[in-house]
Amino acid sequence: MTDVATTAKARGHEPAHGISFNEALLVWIRVAILSFGGPAGQIAVMHRILVEEKNWISEGRFLHALNYCMLLPGPEAQQLATYIGWLLHRTLGGIVAGGLFILPGIFAIMGLSYIYAAYGNVGFVEALFFGLKAAVLAIVIQAVVRVGKRALRNRVMIALAAIAFVAIFFFAVPFPLIIGAAAVTGLVGARLGRSEFAAIEHGGKNSAVIDSMLGEAVPDHVRPNASRTLRVGSIWLALWLVPVFALLIALGPGDVFTQIAIFFSKMAMVTFGGAYAVLAYVAQQAADYYHWVSPREMLDGLGMAETTPGPLIMVVQFVGFMAAFREASGLSPMLAATLGGLLATWVTFTPCFLWIFVGAPYIEALRGNKALAGALSAITAAVVGVILNLSIWFALHTLFRQTFPVHGLGLSFDAPVPASLDWPALALSIAAAIAIFRFNAGMLSVLAASCITGVLLRLVGII
């Protein structure tokens, strides 16, 4: 690695870490194609590829970046990809990593939306992903185990993770409150000199390439710079908001395209805690206030987003598609729908790049701040609890066809209907877990085998 990096520096064509842009591009394409299973599954995929297989980023820096992304509004997994891409290859690397992360989902949901609008049924297409979801569930469990082993290194961290899980899963405590409480706990613990709150270091045999690069000489793009922050912030704010104001001025506030742009721009600023925290709000507004979709159609849209690559919040593209399809504003319905879906996607994800490119340099600068190390370590533990919550949510909706809400005595969670257990999904998930944990099978092999099995089960009428 040293020889490669030295040669690259001498030539002036490659970054100091020696990872070419083309090499990274292929990896980001792989991550994008495998980005199933909601945020827990997507974080699992990135952790396995970037930390374990490639050793591009250490466990500590991966969790440091994840902590920041979990604090932001928007899909944390997509922002994490943007963050790491930015570390490797500056702004272009971040745009490519974050853009590719959502690109397969854009194409998949757009295609399913065409079928849905024309025929009203995408059941067979969803069945193609049945096996894939079962395999992703096993990968998610593996990620929780691996990240948990590294982050929960003492009883205090285990307790913080357990409290965070119970609070968010059983009592629906707001995500920002959980993270804020964890940060205060870690900050106090660090100031008291408690060793349990020390920062997580890289535990691998060799230094990860990003950490080696930043340890020797911090690249210019990673250093906080006020003038660059203002310039970058202005560019991304313009990319986000200029289309919104242009539509407002040109079409007026009552036009469906203006309403899509304004509503999803507002949503992009309040989606703290990931897609799960805001889906109920989106469903209520889209179905009850704007009447863009019916509740049944909203559920169908969620099914598309759950079974296609990309963040779950990609359901906004389906909502925007159906909204413009029904209020075409003089355009052909399918053309209007296409524009509506892409507009919803644009105003939802453009802010994600703004948060990363403006904030990431300052977050990187905090890595050496001992006073904040305790807070970030505590947040890491709480994030493990949140990932476990997301994993169980995904498991419930993968293994059970029905759930019911439980309320009372402060409790607020969804419980499975035992009779609705999906036995084929359970069997396939167990088989995938055995392949991963017992036989250490490769991720691609498990995903491919599960997908083929799912298709065969459909053909013989079992699912």
Buried (B, 14 or more C-beta within 10 A) or exposed (E): BEEBBEEBEEEEEBBBBBBBBEBBBEBBBBBBBBBBBBBBBBBBBBBBBBBEEBBBBBBBBBBBBBBBBBBBBBBBBBBBBBBBBBBBBBBEBBBBBBBBBBBBBBEBBBBBBBBBBEEEEBEEBBBBBBBBBBBBBBBBBBBBEBBBEBBBBBEBBBBBBBBBBEBBBBEBBEBEEBBBBBBEBBBBBBEEEBEBBBBBEBEEEEBBBBBBBBEEEEEEBBEBBEEBBEEBBEBBBEBBBEBBEEBBEEBEEEBBBBBBBBBBBEBBEEBBBBBBBBBEEBBEBBBEEBEBBEEEBBEBBBBBBBBBBBBBBBBBBBBBBBBBBBBBEEBEBBEBBBBBBBBBBBBBBBBBBBBBBBBBBEBBEBBEEEEBBBBBBBBBBBBBBBBBBBBBBBBBBBBBEBBEEEEEEEEBBBEBEEEEEBEBBBBBBEBBBEBBEEEEBEBEEBBBBBBEBBBEBBEEEEB
